[in-house]
């Protein structure tokens, strides 16, 4: 049961007031969360006042981890996987920007599937711009290790990374989400 829901029961302050305060959370992301709760989907990023779907999904993934809503985290990861594969297929380079990657990294736990996804995306997506300035060293180290372990040659970056990315995402998301 999600953490927010369980805190409405028992001896917690939230149980007495029947409200949950989320002062650190973006109201647009919370709106996307509510949309997902009721419909099982989210709207276009621009309807949440964001220019990119990456921003909405990364922030939804962070909120999902915070509230312990695994299904939402899987949904956000699946949307990002589809976006990434589409962009790779079309040889586009409009992947998440530095601020979104940093936000996802800094606001999740070490074992977060979102962190694993961001490392995978940054290691295998052609055109991802990763510069050391401002990125945590543990993030850069994991990206380098993933890239070194997965890419056999420079040609691999351009011709096989989409397939490798899809295979890794399928492992990360689990067989039921293929």
C-alpha positions, 0 to 999 in steps of 0.5 A, a space after each residue: 500500500 502506498 506510503 501516503 495512503 498508509 499514513 492516513 491510518 493509525 496514529 500518524 498526524 495525517 490520520 487525525 487530519 485526513 490530509 497529506 502535506 506534500 510541500 516539496 512536490 510540484 503541483 503539476 506533477 501531482 496533477 499528472 499523478 492524479 490523472 494517472 490514478 484516475 485514467 491510467 495515463 498522463 497527458 502531453 507534457 505541455 498540459 502540465 506546463 513543461 516543455 518535455 515529457 522527460 520532465 514530467 516522467 522523471 518527476 513522476 518517477 521521483 514522486 512514485 518512489 517517495 509515495 511507494 507507488 511502484 506501478 506509477 514508477 513502472 509507467 513513467 519508465 515505460 513512457 520514457 523507454 518508448 520516447 527514447 527508442 523512438 528518438 533513437 530510431 529517428 536519430 534524434 538527440 532531444 533526450 533529457 537535459 542535464 537538469 532533469 537527469 540531475 533531479 532524478 538522480 538527486 531525489 531517488 535512492 541508490 536502488 531506484 529503477 529510475 536511477 538505473 534507467 537514467 544511467 542506461 539512457 546516458 550510456 547508450 543513447 547516441 547524442 546524450 550530452 553528459 558533461 562532468 560539470 555538476 553531475 555527481 561522480 557516482 553517476 558519471 562512474 556508473 554511466 562510464 561503467 555501463 557504456 564500457 561494458 555494453 559497447 564493443 566499438 564506436 559503431 555499436 553506439 550508432 547501430 546497436 545501442 537502440 536494441 541493447 537499450 530496449 533489452 536492458 529496459 525490458 530487464 529493468 521493467 520486468 517481463 510483464 511490462 514488455 
